[in-house]
Amino acid sequence: MTGFWTLLGPDFSGKSTVLNRLHTEHDWHVVSYDDRYLESAPLIRRLREMWIADAFAWSGRRYTPELVLAVLHPIVLHLRDELARAADLERVVVDSYYYKLLSKCALLGLEDSEMFAAWRSFPQPEGVIYLDVSPETAWQRSEGGLRINPFEHFGARPTRDGFLRLQGELRGALLKEASELPLTVLDADAPPRTVLDQVLAALGTRAER
């Protein structure tokens, strides 16, 4: 029993909202590389910011894919290390774990079989809760592409087609990555309160097993 769960989903699935409410309203310990959870890890915050804005954006031009993945690796290690530090806590949920980063990298042409094998060797969660949202809904939530970054779409420039195609393929890749784990798929097109209630129910059900 690893004692932690993973909340997973494509971009703009509402994960951040759910995680924030789990943390503030229901006393769950959240492991994430989002800024609000990195106050004690400024190195990881800066790496994450620079990875998307510089390393990934210039992959294959200014930087080799090998270097780009090497810079991403410490961010994934941070998730693993934070989970280890939280081993004695009862309510722990990790934001996407390595599953989303690995899946996106593979889809976008960043491959390192040895590194990916190392990530897959990390402790696995009790279960995965997948927030399922359609690419079209995700596009609407992105304000028609105004909020997306280079790691969220195919192509050199953000377009509706590039975003929809990546999000559609990402769904299959994420579900495949989690296919050997206890998996709960929830409709994240539902209202936020409904989604949160369903997540809490899924976490409660898993905890009782």
Secondary structure, DSSP 8 states (H G I E B T S, - for coil): ---EEEEE-STTSSHHHHHHHHHHHH--EEE-SSGGG-TT-HHHHHHHHHIIIIIITTBTTTB-HHHHHHHHHHHHHHHHHHHHHTTT-S-EEEESTTHHHHHHHHHTT---HHHHHHHHTS---SEEEEEE--HHHHHHHTTTTTT--GGGSSSSS--HHHHHHHHHHHHHHHHHHTTTS-EEEEETTS-HHHHHHHHHHHHHHHHH-
